Amino acid sequence: MDERKLEFSIFCIEALAEKLNIDSEGVYKLLKHDTDILDNYIIPCYEALHSQSKSYIVQDLIQVLKEKGVM
């Protein structure tokens, strides 16, 4: 994974953790181990997602988590 995708992934994890009021480790586990969202959505969709606002990204990720049945 290149550096910008790594930085964006960290940004997504931290932003979602802030919104959900849980720690970053918990969000990482949710996105990486409990679902495939990190590897099969955030990283592959980097080009489309990184140009969006923080609020949009967080709401989008919450929607994907709901679709996966983990929220």
PQR file with spaces between the fields and no chain letter, atoms N, CA, C, O and H, PARSE charges and radii, in Angstrom:
ATOM       1  N    MET     1       0.844   -1.168    0.000 -0.4000 1.5000
ATOM       2  CA   MET     1       0.000    0.000    0.000 -0.0000 2.0000
ATOM       3  C    MET     1       0.894    1.238    0.000  0.5500 1.7000
ATOM       4  O    MET     1       1.871    1.317    0.745 -0.5500 1.4000
ATOM       5  N    ASP     2       0.545    2.191   -0.841 -0.4000 1.5000
ATOM       6  CA   ASP     2       1.381    3.391   -0.868 -0.0000 2.0000
ATOM       7  C    ASP     2       1.047    4.317    0.306  0.5500 1.7000
ATOM       8  O    ASP     2       0.020    4.165    0.968 -0.5500 1.4000
ATOM       9  H    ASP     2      -0.248    2.127   -1.447  0.4000 1.0000
ATOM      10  N    GLU     3       1.924    5.258    0.540 -0.4000 1.5000
ATOM      11  CA   GLU     3       1.846    6.113    1.726 -0.0000 2.0000
ATOM      12  C    GLU     3       0.555    6.924    1.795  0.5500 1.7000
ATOM      13  O    GLU     3      -0.018    7.079    2.874 -0.5500 1.4000
ATOM      14  H    GLU     3       2.759    5.382    0.002  0.4000 1.0000
ATOM      15  N    ARG     4       0.091    7.442    0.662 -0.4000 1.5000
ATOM      16  CA   ARG     4      -1.124    8.270    0.721 -0.0000 2.0000
ATOM      17  C    ARG     4      -2.358    7.448    1.068  0.5500 1.7000
ATOM      18  O    ARG     4      -3.252    7.930    1.764 -0.5500 1.4000
ATOM      19  H    ARG     4       0.556    7.316   -0.214  0.4000 1.0000
ATOM      20  N    LYS     5      -2.410    6.203    0.584 -0.4000 1.5000
ATOM      21  CA   LYS     5      -3.538    5.337    0.938 -0.0000 2.0000
ATOM      22  C    LYS     5      -3.464    4.934    2.406  0.5500 1.7000
ATOM      23  O    LYS     5      -4.491    4.816    3.074 -0.5500 1.4000
ATOM      24  H    LYS     5      -1.684    5.812    0.018  0.4000 1.0000
ATOM      25  N    LEU     6      -2.263    4.726    2.901 -0.4000 1.5000
ATOM      26  CA   LEU     6      -2.086    4.412    4.317 -0.0000 2.0000
ATOM      27  C    LEU     6      -2.537    5.593    5.181  0.5500 1.7000
ATOM      28  O    LEU     6      -3.271    5.411    6.152 -0.5500 1.4000
ATOM      29  H    LEU     6      -1.429    4.822    2.359  0.4000 1.0000
ATOM      30  N    GLU     7      -2.099    6.789    4.827 -0.4000 1.5000
ATOM      31  CA   GLU     7      -2.494    7.987    5.577 -0.0000 2.0000
ATOM      32  C    GLU     7      -4.006    8.193    5.530  0.5500 1.7000
ATOM      33  O    GLU     7      -4.616    8.568    6.531 -0.5500 1.4000
ATOM      34  H    GLU     7      -1.502    6.937    4.039  0.4000 1.0000
ATOM      35  N    PHE     8      -4.603    7.948    4.372 -0.4000 1.5000
ATOM      36  CA   PHE     8      -6.052    8.095    4.244 -0.0000 2.0000
ATOM      37  C    PHE     8      -6.783    7.053    5.088  0.5500 1.7000
ATOM      38  O    PHE     8      -7.796    7.359    5.718 -0.5500 1.4000
ATOM      39  H    PHE     8      -4.107    7.643    3.559  0.4000 1.0000
ATOM      40  N    SER     9      -6.277    5.840    5.100 -0.4000 1.5000
ATOM      41  CA   SER     9      -6.879    4.782    5.916 -0.0000 2.0000
ATOM      42  C    SER     9      -6.849    5.165    7.390  0.5500 1.7000
ATOM      43  O    SER     9      -7.829    4.970    8.109 -0.5500 1.4000
ATOM      44  H    SER     9      -5.455    5.591    4.589  0.4000 1.0000
ATOM      45  N    ILE    10      -5.726    5.709    7.834 -0.4000 1.5000
ATOM      46  CA   ILE    10      -5.602    6.159    9.224 -0.0000 2.0000
ATOM      47  C    ILE    10      -6.576    7.301    9.499  0.5500 1.7000
ATOM      48  O    ILE    10      -7.224    7.333   10.545 -0.5500 1.4000
ATOM      49  H    ILE    10      -4.930    5.867    7.250  0.4000 1.0000
ATOM      50  N    PHE    11      -6.676    8.228    8.566 -0.4000 1.5000
ATOM      51  CA   PHE    11      -7.631    9.330    8.699 -0.0000 2.0000
ATOM      52  C    PHE    11      -9.048    8.793    8.865  0.5500 1.7000
ATOM      53  O    PHE    11      -9.787    9.252    9.736 -0.5500 1.4000
ATOM      54  H    PHE    11      -6.149    8.203    7.716  0.4000 1.0000
ATOM      55  N    CYS    12      -9.430    7.829    8.042 -0.4000 1.5000
ATOM      56  CA   CYS    12     -10.778    7.251    8.110 -0.0000 2.0000
ATOM      57  C    CYS    12     -11.020    6.581    9.455  0.5500 1.7000
ATOM      58  O    CYS    12     -12.076    6.758   10.062 -0.5500 1.4000
ATOM      59  H    CYS    12      -8.830    7.455    7.334  0.4000 1.0000
ATOM      60  N    ILE    13     -10.052    5.824    9.912 -0.4000 1.5000
ATOM      61  CA   ILE    13     -10.176    5.129   11.198 -0.0000 2.0000
ATOM      62  C    ILE    13     -10.335    6.136   12.331  0.5500 1.7000
ATOM      63  O    ILE    13     -11.216    5.981   13.177 -0.5500 1.4000
ATOM      64  H    ILE    13      -9.194    5.681    9.419  0.4000 1.0000
ATOM      65  N    GLU    14      -9.496    7.157   12.355 -0.4000 1.5000
ATOM      66  CA   GLU    14      -9.557    8.150   13.431 -0.0000 2.0000
ATOM      67  C    GLU    14     -10.841    8.976   13.380  0.5500 1.7000
ATOM      68  O    GLU    14     -11.426    9.278   14.420 -0.5500 1.4000
ATOM      69  H    GLU    14      -8.780    7.283   11.668  0.4000 1.0000
ATOM      70  N    ALA    15     -11.277    9.339   12.183 -0.4000 1.5000
ATOM      71  CA   ALA    15     -12.510   10.124   12.049 -0.0000 2.0000
ATOM      72  C    ALA    15     -13.723    9.311   12.488  0.5500 1.7000
ATOM      73  O    ALA    15     -14.613    9.831   13.161 -0.5500 1.4000
ATOM      74  H    ALA    15     -10.802    9.093   11.338  0.4000 1.0000
ATOM      75  N    LEU    16     -13.760    8.052   12.112 -0.4000 1.5000
ATOM      76  CA   LEU    16     -14.869    7.188   12.506 -0.0000 2.0000
ATOM      77  C    LEU    16     -14.844    6.931   14.011  0.5500 1.7000
ATOM      78  O    LEU    16     -15.895    6.895   14.651 -0.5500 1.4000
ATOM      79  H    LEU    16     -13.037    7.629   11.565  0.4000 1.0000
ATOM      80  N    ALA    17     -13.666    6.753   14.570 -0.4000 1.5000
ATOM      81  CA   ALA    17     -13.534    6.555   16.019 -0.0000 2.0000
ATOM      82  C    ALA    17     -14.066    7.769   16.772  0.5500 1.7000
ATOM      83  O    ALA    17     -14.767    7.627   17.774 -0.5500 1.4000
ATOM      84  H    ALA    17     -12.813    6.782   14.050  0.4000 1.0000
ATOM      85  N    GLU    18     -13.734    8.948   16.291 -0.4000 1.5000
ATOM      86  CA   GLU    18     -14.215   10.182   16.921 -0.0000 2.0000
ATOM      87  C    GLU    18     -15.740   10.253   16.869  0.5500 1.7000
ATOM      88  O    GLU    18     -16.381   10.575   17.870 -0.5500 1.4000
ATOM      89  H    GLU    18     -13.165    9.063   15.477  0.4000 1.0000
ATOM      90  N    LYS    19     -16.316    9.957   15.723 -0.4000 1.5000
ATOM      91  CA   LYS    19     -17.771   10.027   15.548 -0.0000 2.0000
ATOM      92  C    LYS    19     -18.491    8.989   16.407  0.5500 1.7000
ATOM      93  O    LYS    19     -19.522    9.289   17.009 -0.5500 1.4000
ATOM      94  H    LYS    19     -15.796    9.695   14.910  0.4000 1.0000
ATOM      95  N    LEU    20     -17.952    7.772   16.466 -0.4000 1.5000
ATOM      96  CA   LEU    20     -18.605    6.686   17.200 -0.0000 2.0000
ATOM      97  C    LEU    20     -18.229    6.660   18.676  0.5500 1.7000
ATOM      98  O    LEU    20     -18.775    5.878   19.453 -0.5500 1.4000
ATOM      99  H    LEU    20     -17.114    7.528   15.977  0.4000 1.0000
ATOM     100  N    ASN    21     -17.290    7.525   19.053 -0.4000 1.5000
ATOM     101  CA   ASN    21     -16.808    7.609   20.431 -0.0000 2.0000
ATOM     102  C    ASN    21     -16.253    6.266   20.927  0.5500 1.7000
ATOM     103  O    ASN    21     -16.530    5.831   22.045 -0.5500 1.4000
ATOM     104  H    ASN    21     -16.846    8.161   18.421  0.4000 1.0000
ATOM     105  N    ILE    22     -15.465    5.629   20.061 -0.4000 1.5000
ATOM     106  CA   ILE    22     -14.742    4.414   20.442 -0.0000 2.0000
ATOM     107  C    ILE    22     -13.285    4.590   20.048  0.5500 1.7000
ATOM     108  O    ILE    22     -12.961    5.470   19.251 -0.5500 1.4000
ATOM     109  H    ILE    22     -15.240    5.982   19.153  0.4000 1.0000
ATOM     110  N    ASP    23     -12.406    3.768   20.594 -0.4000 1.5000
ATOM     111  CA   ASP    23     -10.988    3.962   20.297 -0.0000 2.0000
ATOM     112  C    ASP    23     -10.637    3.500   18.881  0.5500 1.7000
ATOM     113  O    ASP    23     -11.355    2.712   18.266 -0.5500 1.4000
ATOM     114  H    ASP    23     -12.668    3.052   21.242  0.4000 1.0000
ATOM     115  N    SER    24      -9.526    4.008   18.391 -0.4000 1.5000
ATOM     116  CA   SER    24      -9.082    3.707   17.029 -0.0000 2.0000
ATOM     117  C    SER    24      -8.830    2.225   16.821  0.5500 1.7000
ATOM     118  O    SER    24      -9.087    1.695   15.740 -0.5500 1.4000
ATOM     119  H    SER    24      -8.942    4.649   18.890  0.4000 1.0000
ATOM     120  N    GLU    25      -8.330    1.554   17.847 -0.4000 1.5000
ATOM     121  CA   GLU    25      -8.090    0.112   17.736 -0.0000 2.0000
ATOM     122  C    GLU    25      -9.392   -0.636   17.488  0.5500 1.7000
ATOM     123  O    GLU    25      -9.432   -1.581   16.700 -0.5500 1.4000
ATOM     124  H    GLU    25      -8.121    1.985   18.725  0.4000 1.0000
ATOM     125  N    GLY    26     -10.452   -0.214   18.161 -0.4000 1.5000
ATOM     126  CA   GLY    26     -11.757   -0.839   17.965 -0.0000 2.0000
ATOM     127  C    GLY    26     -12.284   -0.630   16.557  0.5500 1.7000
ATOM     128  O    GLY    26     -12.851   -1.544   15.958 -0.5500 1.4000
ATOM     129  H    GLY    26     -10.420    0.553   18.801  0.4000 1.0000
ATOM     130  N    VAL    27     -12.097    0.566   16.030 -0.4000 1.5000
ATOM     131  CA   VAL    27     -12.537    0.855   14.663 -0.0000 2.0000
ATOM     132  C    VAL    27     -11.705    0.058   13.665  0.5500 1.7000
ATOM     133  O    VAL    27     -12.243   -0.486   12.701 -0.5500 1.4000
ATOM     134  H    VAL    27     -11.636    1.308   16.516  0.4000 1.0000
ATOM     135  N    TYR    28     -10.394   -0.011   13.892 -0.4000 1.5000
ATOM     136  CA   TYR    28      -9.538   -0.806   13.008 -0.0000 2.0000
ATOM     137  C    TYR    28     -10.012   -2.255   12.980  0.5500 1.7000
ATOM     138  O    TYR    28     -10.120   -2.850   11.908 -0.5500 1.4000
ATOM     139  H    TYR    28      -9.957    0.431   14.675  0.4000 1.0000
ATOM     140  N    LYS    29     -10.294   -2.822   14.140 -0.4000 1.5000
ATOM     141  CA   LYS    29     -10.782   -4.202   14.218 -0.0000 2.0000
ATOM     142  C    LYS    29     -12.089   -4.348   13.448  0.5500 1.7000
ATOM     143  O    LYS    29     -12.285   -5.324   12.724 -0.5500 1.4000
ATOM     144  H    LYS    29     -10.206   -2.339   15.011  0.4000 1.0000
ATOM     145  N    LEU    30     -12.971   -3.382   13.604 -0.4000 1.5000
ATOM     146  CA   LEU    30     -14.255   -3.401   12.917 -0.0000 2.0000
ATOM     147  C    LEU    30     -14.084   -3.363   11.397  0.5500 1.7000
ATOM     148  O    LEU    30     -14.744   -4.109   10.674 -0.5500 1.4000
ATOM     149  H    LEU    30     -12.811   -2.589   14.191  0.4000 1.0000
ATOM     150  N    LEU    31     -13.196   -2.490   10.920 -0.4000 1.5000
ATOM     151  CA   LEU    31     -13.007   -2.310    9.478 -0.0000 2.0000
ATOM     152  C    LEU    31     -12.122   -3.371    8.840  0.5500 1.7000
ATOM     153  O    LEU    31     -12.258   -3.656    7.650 -0.5500 1.4000
ATOM     154  H    LEU    31     -12.660   -1.883   11.508  0.4000 1.0000
ATOM     155  N    LYS    32     -11.226   -3.951    9.606 -0.4000 1.5000
ATOM     156  CA   LYS    32     -10.255   -4.902    9.059 -0.0000 2.0000
ATOM     157  C    LYS    32     -10.637   -6.352    9.339  0.5500 1.7000
ATOM     158  O    LYS    32     -10.606   -7.189    8.437 -0.5500 1.4000
ATOM     159  H    LYS    32     -11.115   -3.719   10.573  0.4000 1.0000
ATOM     160  N    HIS    33     -10.997   -6.650   10.585 -0.4000 1.5000
ATOM     161  CA   HIS    33     -11.192   -8.043   10.980 -0.0000 2.0000
ATOM     162  C    HIS    33     -12.659   -8.467   11.022  0.5500 1.7000
ATOM     163  O    HIS    33     -12.986   -9.595   10.654 -0.5500 1.4000
ATOM     164  H    HIS    33     -11.022   -5.970   11.318  0.4000 1.0000
ATOM     165  N    ASP    34     -13.540   -7.578   11.464 -0.4000 1.5000
ATOM     166  CA   ASP    34     -14.955   -7.932   11.557 -0.0000 2.0000
ATOM     167  C    ASP    34     -15.657   -7.808   10.211  0.5500 1.7000
ATOM     168  O    ASP    34     -16.662   -8.476    9.964 -0.5500 1.4000
ATOM     169  H    ASP    34     -13.274   -6.662   11.763  0.4000 1.0000
ATOM     170  N    THR    35     -15.131   -6.961    9.351 -0.4000 1.5000
ATOM     171  CA   THR    35     -15.661   -6.775    7.995 -0.0000 2.0000
ATOM     172  C    THR    35     -14.462   -6.679    7.054  0.5500 1.7000
ATOM     173  O    THR    35     -13.313   -6.741    7.490 -0.5500 1.4000
ATOM     174  H    THR    35     -14.315   -6.419    9.551  0.4000 1.0000
ATOM     175  N    ASP    36     -14.737   -6.530    5.790 -0.4000 1.5000
ATOM     176  CA   ASP    36     -13.667   -6.365    4.797 -0.0000 2.0000
ATOM     177  C    ASP    36     -13.619   -4.933    4.261  0.5500 1.7000
ATOM     178  O    ASP    36     -13.081   -4.685    3.182 -0.5500 1.4000
ATOM     179  H    ASP    36     -15.671   -6.480    5.437  0.4000 1.0000
ATOM     180  N    ILE    37     -14.177   -4.006    5.013 -0.4000 1.5000
ATOM     181  CA   ILE    37     -14.337   -2.631    4.529 -0.0000 2.0000
ATOM     182  C    ILE    37     -13.003   -1.945    4.249  0.5500 1.7000
ATOM     183  O    ILE    37     -12.884   -1.222    3.259 -0.5500 1.4000
ATOM     184  H    ILE    37     -14.614   -4.207    5.889  0.4000 1.0000
ATOM     185  N    LEU    38     -12.016   -2.151    5.084 -0.4000 1.5000
ATOM     186  CA   LEU    38     -10.726   -1.496    4.865 -0.0000 2.0000
ATOM     187  C    LEU    38     -10.086   -1.971    3.562  0.5500 1.7000
ATOM     188  O    LEU    38      -9.686   -1.159    2.728 -0.5500 1.4000
ATOM     189  H    LEU    38     -12.113   -2.738    5.888  0.4000 1.0000
ATOM     190  N    ASP    39      -9.992   -3.278    3.394 -0.4000 1.5000
ATOM     191  CA   ASP    39      -9.306   -3.835    2.223 -0.0000 2.0000
ATOM     192  C    ASP    39     -10.136   -3.822    0.948  0.5500 1.7000
ATOM     193  O    ASP    39      -9.586   -3.760   -0.152 -0.5500 1.4000
ATOM     194  H    ASP    39     -10.317   -3.937    4.072  0.4000 1.0000
ATOM     195  N    ASN    40     -11.455   -3.881    1.087 -0.4000 1.5000
ATOM     196  CA   ASN    40     -12.292   -4.007   -0.104 -0.0000 2.0000
ATOM     197  C    ASN    40     -13.177   -2.804   -0.383  0.5500 1.7000
ATOM     198  O    ASN    40     -13.982   -2.831   -1.314 -0.5500 1.4000
ATOM     199  H    ASN    40     -11.902   -3.932    1.980  0.4000 1.0000
ATOM     200  N    TYR    41     -13.040   -1.748    0.411 -0.4000 1.5000
ATOM     201  CA   TYR    41     -13.790   -0.524    0.128 -0.0000 2.0000
ATOM     202  C    TYR    41     -12.920    0.725    0.269  0.5500 1.7000
ATOM     203  O    TYR    41     -12.753    1.474   -0.693 -0.5500 1.4000
ATOM     204  H    TYR    41     -12.386   -1.726    1.167  0.4000 1.0000
ATOM     205  N    ILE    42     -12.370    0.951    1.451 -0.4000 1.5000
ATOM     206  CA   ILE    42     -11.622    2.193    1.680 -0.0000 2.0000
ATOM     207  C    ILE    42     -10.401    2.291    0.768  0.5500 1.7000
ATOM     208  O    ILE    42     -10.223    3.295    0.079 -0.5500 1.4000
ATOM     209  H    ILE    42     -12.505    0.342    2.232  0.4000 1.0000
ATOM     210  N    ILE    43      -9.571    1.267    0.759 -0.4000 1.5000
ATOM     211  CA   ILE    43      -8.342    1.320   -0.043 -0.0000 2.0000
ATOM     212  C    ILE    43      -8.639    1.308   -1.546  0.5500 1.7000
ATOM     213  O    ILE    43      -8.097    2.145   -2.268 -0.5500 1.4000
ATOM     214  H    ILE    43      -9.716    0.451    1.318  0.4000 1.0000
ATOM     215  N    PRO    44      -9.479    0.391   -2.047 -0.5600 1.5000
ATOM     216  CA   PRO    44      -9.750    0.402   -3.488  0.2800 2.0000
ATOM     217  C    PRO    44     -10.480    1.662   -3.967  0.5500 1.7000
ATOM     218  O    PRO    44     -10.317    2.066   -5.118 -0.5500 1.4000
ATOM     219  N    CYS    45     -11.271    2.278   -3.108 -0.4000 1.5000
ATOM     220  CA   CYS    45     -12.040    3.470   -3.488 -0.0000 2.0000
ATOM     221  C    CYS    45     -11.357    4.769   -3.068  0.5500 1.7000
ATOM     222  O    CYS    45     -11.994    5.821   -3.011 -0.5500 1.4000
ATOM     223  H    CYS    45     -11.403    1.951   -2.173  0.4000 1.0000
ATOM     224  N    TYR    46     -10.079    4.691   -2.778 -0.4000 1.5000
ATOM     225  CA   TYR    46      -9.319    5.855   -2.323 -0.0000 2.0000
ATOM     226  C    TYR    46      -9.530    7.061   -3.234  0.5500 1.7000
ATOM     227  O    TYR    46      -9.812    8.156   -2.747 -0.5500 1.4000
ATOM     228  H    TYR    46      -9.562    3.836   -2.824  0.4000 1.0000
ATOM     229  N    GLU    47      -9.400    6.880   -4.537 -0.4000 1.5000
ATOM     230  CA   GLU    47      -9.474    8.013   -5.470 -0.0000 2.0000
ATOM     231  C    GLU    47     -10.796    8.755   -5.351  0.5500 1.7000
ATOM     232  O    GLU    47     -10.818    9.986   -5.374 -0.5500 1.4000
ATOM     233  H    GLU    47      -9.171    5.990   -4.932  0.4000 1.0000
ATOM     234  N    ALA    48     -11.886    8.033   -5.224 -0.4000 1.5000
ATOM     235  CA   ALA    48     -13.198    8.676   -5.108 -0.0000 2.0000
ATOM     236  C    ALA    48     -13.432    9.239   -3.713  0.5500 1.7000
ATOM     237  O    ALA    48     -13.996   10.324   -3.569 -0.5500 1.4000
ATOM     238  H    ALA    48     -11.868    7.033   -5.205  0.4000 1.0000
ATOM     239  N    LEU    49     -13.008    8.520   -2.695 -0.4000 1.5000
ATOM     240  CA   LEU    49     -13.300    8.922   -1.321 -0.0000 2.0000
ATOM     241  C    LEU    49     -12.446   10.082   -0.816  0.5500 1.7000
ATOM     242  O    LEU    49     -12.950   10.958   -0.113 -0.5500 1.4000
ATOM     243  H    LEU    49     -12.549    7.639   -2.812  0.4000 1.0000
ATOM     244  N    HIS    50     -11.165   10.099   -1.163 -0.4000 1.5000
ATOM     245  CA   HIS    50     -10.272   11.073   -0.523 -0.0000 2.0000
ATOM     246  C    HIS    50     -10.595   12.520   -0.873  0.5500 1.7000
ATOM     247  O    HIS    50     -10.148   13.440   -0.187 -0.5500 1.4000
ATOM     248  H    HIS    50     -10.755    9.387   -1.734  0.4000 1.0000
ATOM     249  N    SER    51     -11.356   12.724   -1.922 -0.4000 1.5000
ATOM     250  CA   SER    51     -11.708   14.093   -2.310 -0.0000 2.0000
ATOM     251  C    SER    51     -12.994   14.579   -1.632  0.5500 1.7000
ATOM     252  O    SER    51     -13.419   15.714   -1.847 -0.5500 1.4000
ATOM     253  H    SER    51     -11.719   11.977   -2.480  0.4000 1.0000
ATOM     254  N    GLN    52     -13.606   13.727   -0.821 -0.4000 1.5000
ATOM     255  CA   GLN    52     -14.842   14.082   -0.127 -0.0000 2.0000
ATOM     256  C    GLN    52     -14.532   14.713    1.236  0.5500 1.7000
ATOM     257  O    GLN    52     -13.405   14.651    1.726 -0.5500 1.4000
ATOM     258  H    GLN    52     -13.261   12.805   -0.647  0.4000 1.0000
ATOM     259  N    SER    53     -15.541   15.309    1.819 -0.4000 1.5000
ATOM     260  CA   SER    53     -15.369   15.918    3.145 -0.0000 2.0000
ATOM     261  C    SER    53     -15.296   14.840    4.223  0.5500 1.7000
ATOM     262  O    SER    53     -15.721   13.702    4.023 -0.5500 1.4000
ATOM     263  H    SER    53     -16.457   15.360    1.421  0.4000 1.0000
ATOM     264  N    LYS    54     -14.751   15.227    5.357 -0.4000 1.5000
ATOM     265  CA   LYS    54     -14.661   14.310    6.495 -0.0000 2.0000
ATOM     266  C    LYS    54     -16.051   13.806    6.881  0.5500 1.7000
ATOM     267  O    LYS    54     -16.241   12.616    7.131 -0.5500 1.4000
ATOM     268  H    LYS    54     -14.405   16.151    5.519  0.4000 1.0000
ATOM     269  N    SER    55     -17.005   14.707    6.927 -0.4000 1.5000
ATOM     270  CA   SER    55     -18.372   14.351    7.293 -0.0000 2.0000
ATOM     271  C    SER    55     -18.959   13.333    6.315  0.5500 1.7000
ATOM     272  O    SER    55     -19.578   12.352    6.725 -0.5500 1.4000
ATOM     273  H    SER    55     -16.851   15.674    6.724  0.4000 1.0000
ATOM     274  N    TYR    56     -18.759   13.574    5.031 -0.4000 1.5000
ATOM     275  CA   TYR    56     -19.272   12.649    4.014 -0.0000 2.0000
ATOM     276  C    TYR    56     -18.646   11.268    4.180  0.5500 1.7000
ATOM     277  O    TYR    56     -19.345   10.255    4.149 -0.5500 1.4000
ATOM     278  H    TYR    56     -18.256   14.371    4.698  0.4000 1.0000
ATOM     279  N    ILE    57     -17.339   11.231    4.356 -0.4000 1.5000
ATOM     280  CA   ILE    57     -16.627    9.956    4.486 -0.0000 2.0000
ATOM     281  C    ILE    57     -17.136    9.181    5.699  0.5500 1.7000
ATOM     282  O    ILE    57     -17.405    7.984    5.606 -0.5500 1.4000
ATOM     283  H    ILE    57     -16.770   12.053    4.381  0.4000 1.0000
ATOM     284  N    VAL    58     -17.267    9.859    6.828 -0.4000 1.5000
ATOM     285  CA   VAL    58     -17.731    9.200    8.051 -0.0000 2.0000
ATOM     286  C    VAL    58     -19.150    8.664    7.861  0.5500 1.7000
ATOM     287  O    VAL    58     -19.429    7.517    8.210 -0.5500 1.4000
ATOM     288  H    VAL    58     -17.049   10.832    6.904  0.4000 1.0000
ATOM     289  N    GLN    59     -20.038    9.475    7.317 -0.4000 1.5000
ATOM     290  CA   GLN    59     -21.412    9.014    7.099 -0.0000 2.0000
ATOM     291  C    GLN    59     -21.460    7.854    6.106  0.5500 1.7000
ATOM     292  O    GLN    59     -22.244    6.921    6.275 -0.5500 1.4000
ATOM     293  H    GLN    59     -19.811   10.407    7.034  0.4000 1.0000
ATOM     294  N    ASP    60     -20.632    7.912    5.086 -0.4000 1.5000
ATOM     295  CA   ASP    60     -20.563    6.832    4.104 -0.0000 2.0000
ATOM     296  C    ASP    60     -20.088    5.539    4.761  0.5500 1.7000
ATOM     297  O    ASP    60     -20.653    4.473    4.517 -0.5500 1.4000
ATOM     298  H    ASP    60     -19.995    8.670    4.949  0.4000 1.0000
ATOM     299  N    LEU    61     -19.068    5.628    5.581 -0.4000 1.5000
ATOM     300  CA   LEU    61     -18.553    4.436    6.260 -0.0000 2.0000
ATOM     301  C    LEU    61     -19.576    3.874    7.243  0.5500 1.7000
ATOM     302  O    LEU    61     -19.700    2.657    7.374 -0.5500 1.4000
ATOM     303  H    LEU    61     -18.608    6.494    5.780  0.4000 1.0000
ATOM     304  N    ILE    62     -20.300    4.735    7.925 -0.4000 1.5000
ATOM     305  CA   ILE    62     -21.360    4.268    8.823 -0.0000 2.0000
ATOM     306  C    ILE    62     -22.428    3.524    8.026  0.5500 1.7000
ATOM     307  O    ILE    62     -22.926    2.489    8.470 -0.5500 1.4000
ATOM     308  H    ILE    62     -20.200    5.724    7.818  0.4000 1.0000
ATOM     309  N    GLN    63     -22.777    4.039    6.867 -0.4000 1.5000
ATOM     310  CA   GLN    63     -23.765    3.369    6.016 -0.0000 2.0000
ATOM     311  C    GLN    63     -23.263    1.999    5.570  0.5500 1.7000
ATOM     312  O    GLN    63     -24.025    1.032    5.573 -0.5500 1.4000
ATOM     313  H    GLN    63     -22.373    4.880    6.506  0.4000 1.0000
ATOM     314  N    VAL    64     -22.005    1.907    5.191 -0.4000 1.5000
ATOM     315  CA   VAL    64     -21.431    0.622    4.778 -0.0000 2.0000
ATOM     316  C    VAL    64     -21.420   -0.355    5.959  0.5500 1.7000
ATOM     317  O    VAL    64     -21.717   -1.537    5.786 -0.5500 1.4000
ATOM     318  H    VAL    64     -21.386    2.692    5.189  0.4000 1.0000
ATOM     319  N    LEU    65     -21.083    0.128    7.143 -0.4000 1.5000
ATOM     320  CA   LEU    65     -21.114   -0.723    8.338 -0.0000 2.0000
ATOM     321  C    LEU    65     -22.527   -1.235    8.607  0.5500 1.7000
ATOM     322  O    LEU    65     -22.706   -2.392    8.987 -0.5500 1.4000
ATOM     323  H    LEU    65     -20.842    1.088    7.283  0.4000 1.0000
ATOM     324  N    LYS    66     -23.519   -0.388    8.414 -0.4000 1.5000
ATOM     325  CA   LYS    66     -24.916   -0.809    8.585 -0.0000 2.0000
ATOM     326  C    LYS    66     -25.279   -1.874    7.556  0.5500 1.7000
ATOM     327  O    LYS    66     -25.939   -2.861    7.882 -0.5500 1.4000
ATOM     328  H    LYS    66     -23.373    0.552    8.105  0.4000 1.0000
ATOM     329  N    GLU    67     -24.848   -1.672    6.314 -0.4000 1.5000
ATOM     330  CA   GLU    67     -25.126   -2.653    5.263 -0.0000 2.0000
ATOM     331  C    GLU    67     -24.474   -3.999    5.564  0.5500 1.7000
ATOM     332  O    GLU    67     -25.003   -5.047    5.193 -0.5500 1.4000
ATOM     333  H    GLU    67     -24.313   -0.870    6.048  0.4000 1.0000
ATOM     334  N    LYS    68     -23.337   -3.969    6.231 -0.4000 1.5000
ATOM     335  CA   LYS    68     -22.635   -5.202    6.612 -0.0000 2.0000
ATOM     336  C    LYS    68     -23.241   -5.833    7.868  0.5500 1.7000
ATOM     337  O    LYS    68     -22.865   -6.940    8.254 -0.5500 1.4000
ATOM     338  H    LYS    68     -22.907   -3.118    6.533  0.4000 1.0000
ATOM     339  N    GLY    69     -24.176   -5.127    8.500 -0.4000 1.5000
ATOM     340  CA   GLY    69     -24.856   -5.649    9.671 -0.0000 2.0000
ATOM     341  C    GLY    69     -24.080   -5.573   10.968  0.5500 1.7000
ATOM     342  O    GLY    69     -24.374   -6.308   11.911 -0.5500 1.4000
ATOM     343  H    GLY    69     -24.481   -4.228    8.186  0.4000 1.0000
ATOM     344  N    VAL    70     -23.091   -4.693   11.030 -0.4000 1.5000
ATOM     345  CA   VAL    70     -22.301   -4.563   12.253 -0.0000 2.0000
ATOM     346  C    VAL    70     -22.648   -3.301   13.044  0.5500 1.7000
ATOM     347  O    VAL    70     -22.047   -3.031   14.083 -0.5500 1.4000
ATOM     348  H    VAL    70     -22.852   -4.095   10.264  0.4000 1.0000
ATOM     349  N    MET    71     -23.605   -2.541   12.557 -0.4000 1.5000
ATOM     350  CA   MET    71     -24.087   -1.348   13.275 -0.0000 2.0000
ATOM     351  C    MET    71     -25.590   -1.346   13.245  0.5500 1.7000
ATOM     352  O    MET    71     -26.218   -0.436   13.787 -0.5500 1.4000
ATOM     353  H    MET    71     -24.094   -2.761   11.713  0.4000 1.0000
